[in-house]
């Protein structure tokens, strides 16, 4: 959906989401994975983890190269 927008908050923030309406059609989707429906009374607390994740990437692969390939920029 193009109506979804990222939210950026300071690392020290805690974001608490609550689905209070019984007829609310709310879903939790994290990092593009399969969503999970939220039911009345559910709470989601988002905060910085105490653990770090170290990511690796090929040394010659640049961000815009990935976009160009995925979005097929420059192809006819």
N, C-alpha and C positions, 0 to 999 in steps of 0.2 A: 504494500500500500504506500502510495506517495504521501499520505497524510501523516505517517509516523515520522517523528523527528527525534534525534538523539537529545538527551539531556546531559549536560556536563555540570558536575558539582565538584567542590573541593574534596580532596582525598580525606579530609577529616569529617566529612558529612555522613550522616546516616539518613537513608530514605526509607520510610515505612509506608507501604501501600496496603490498603485494606479494601476489600470488596464487601461493602455493606448492603447493597441492594440485592434482594433475592432474585429479581428478574434481570439483573445486569449480565450481559454477555461479555465477560472479561476473560482474557487469556493471558498467560505468562509465556513469553517466548524469549529464550536466552540465546544469543549468538546465532540466530537463524535456525535453531534446531526445532524439532517438533514441539508445538505449543502444548501447554497444560491448562485446562479450564480452571478458573478460580471460582470457588463457591462462596456462598454467604458465610461470613465469619473468618475467611482465610486472610492471612497477613503475610506479606513478603517484606523482609528487612534486608536492605542492600547497604553494605558497608565495606570498607577496605579490608582485605584479608591480611593476616599476619604472615602469610606465605607468598613468596614471589615465584613467578613462572619465567623461566628463561627460554626465549624463542630463538630458533635458528632459521636462517634463510640462505639460499645459495648466494655466494658472494657477487655474482654478476647479474643477479635478478633485481631489477629496480621496480619501485612501486608503479611507475607509469608504464613500464613494460607489461606488468601484470594487467593493469587496466586496459591497455591497448589490445592484449590478447583476449581477455574476457569480454570486452565490449566490441571487439572486432573493429576498432578504429583503423582507418586507412585501408580497409578492404572494400571491394566492390561486389 
